[in-house]
């Protein structure tokens, strides 16, 4: 690589690096202008349900041509056409990709369900642990007395 090429590549990489924004979005692009990501429990449940529904639709609709494709590939191969083997390879690749996508949907759904349940348990633990020696709930004013 010539020195001039190296300099151009380095300058291009440096220019792209200054355009990178992690964990923020510019306000002008529809982003929040650097606000933290916040998700409520009801949103987690809705997203988990959507992932589950997508998996169900993929199971139902994503494989509707499997038998026809397999039969066509077998018939083309029997007739001595190379495209039969290619169609079989396409059929198998589609099945693999479809399975991967369905697994990803299940993983997302399960993870969001787990996150929602874990958050609820954490909240319950915090509320339960904020009690005085008599077992009464600690109010904000009582907590404030301890930090004075």
C-alpha positions in Angstrom: 0.0 0.0 0.0 1.4 3.4 -1.0 1.9 6.0 1.7 -0.7 8.3 0.1 -3.3 5.5 0.2 -2.5 4.9 3.8 -3.0 8.6 4.6 -6.3 8.6 2.8 -7.6 5.5 4.6 -6.5 6.9 8.0 -8.2 10.2 7.4 -11.4 8.5 6.3 -11.4 6.3 9.4 -10.8 9.3 11.6 -13.7 11.1 10.0 -16.0 8.2 10.5 -14.9 7.8 14.1 -16.0 11.3 14.9 -19.4 10.6 13.6 -20.0 7.6 15.9 -22.5 8.2 18.7 -22.8 5.5 21.4 -25.8 5.4 23.7 -27.2 8.7 22.4 -29.0 10.0 19.4 -28.9 13.5 18.0 -32.1 15.5 18.7 -32.2 16.4 15.0 -32.5 12.8 13.9 -35.5 12.0 15.9 -33.5 10.7 18.9 -33.8 11.9 22.4 -30.8 14.1 22.4 -28.8 12.0 24.8 -31.5 10.8 27.2 -31.1 7.5 28.9 -33.0 4.5 27.7 -36.0 3.7 29.9 -38.5 0.9 29.6 -41.5 0.3 31.7 -42.8 -3.2 32.7 -45.8 -3.0 30.5 -43.6 -2.2 27.5 -41.4 -5.3 28.3 -44.5 -7.5 28.4 -45.8 -6.1 25.2 -42.5 -6.6 23.4 -42.2 -10.1 24.8 -45.7 -10.8 23.5 -44.9 -9.4 20.1 -41.8 -11.6 19.9 -43.9 -14.7 20.8 -46.5 -13.8 18.2 -43.9 -13.3 15.5 -42.5 -16.8 16.3 -45.9 -18.3 16.0 -46.5 -16.6 12.7 -43.1 -17.7 11.4 -43.9 -21.3 12.5 -47.2 -21.1 10.6 -46.4 -19.0 7.5 -42.6 -19.4 7.1 -42.7 -23.0 6.1 -45.8 -23.2 4.0 -43.9 -24.0 0.7 -41.6 -26.6 2.3 -43.4 -29.7 0.9 -43.9 -28.2 -2.6 -40.3 -27.0 -2.8 -39.0 -30.4 -1.7 -41.2 -32.2 -4.3 -40.1 -29.8 -7.0 -36.4 -30.3 -6.2 -36.8 -34.0 -6.2 -38.6 -34.0 -9.5 -36.0 -31.7 -11.1 -33.2 -33.9 -9.8 -35.0 -37.0 -11.2 -35.2 -35.3 -14.6 -31.4 -34.8 -14.5 -31.5 -31.1 -14.0 -28.8 -29.5 -11.9 -31.2 -26.9 -10.6 -32.9 -29.6 -8.6 -29.8 -29.9 -6.3 -29.7 -26.1 -6.1 -33.3 -26.0 -5.1 -32.7 -28.6 -2.4 -29.8 -26.5 -1.1 -32.0 -23.4 -1.0 -34.7 -25.4 0.7 -32.3 -26.6 3.4 -30.8 -23.1 3.9 -34.3 -21.6 4.2 -35.2 -24.2 6.9 -32.0 -23.4 8.8 -32.5 -19.7 8.7 -36.1 -20.0 9.6 -35.2 -22.1 12.6 -32.6 -19.6 13.7 -35.1 -16.7 13.5 -37.7 -18.6 15.5 -35.1 -19.4 18.2 -34.2 -15.7 18.3 -37.9 -14.8 18.8 -38.2 -17.3 21.6 -35.0 -16.1 23.2 -36.2 -12.4 23.1 -39.6 -13.3 24.5 -38.2 -15.4 27.3 -35.5 -12.8 28.2 -38.1 -10.1 28.4 -40.4 -12.2 30.6 -37.4 -13.0 32.8 -36.4 -9.3 33.0 -39.9 -8.3 33.9 -40.1 -10.9 36.7 -36.6 -10.2 38.0 -37.4 -6.5 38.2 -40.6 -7.1 40.0 -38.8 -9.4 42.5 -36.1 -6.7 43.0 -38.7 -4.1 43.7 -40.5 -6.3 46.2 -37.2 -7.1 47.9 -36.4 -3.3 48.2 -39.9 -2.5 49.6 -39.7 -5.4 52.0 -36.2 -4.5 53.2 -37.2 -0.9 54.0 -38.8 -1.7 57.4 -37.8 -0.7 60.8 -37.0 -3.1 63.7 -40.7 -3.4 64.6 -41.4 -4.5 61.0 -43.2 -1.3 60.0 -42.6 0.2 56.6 -40.1 3.0 56.5 -41.6 6.2 55.1 -39.4 8.7 53.3 -39.5 11.0 56.3 -38.3 8.1 58.5 -35.4 7.3 56.1 -34.5 11.0 56.0 -34.2 10.9 59.9 -31.5 8.3 59.5 -29.3 10.4 57.2 -29.4 13.7 59.1 
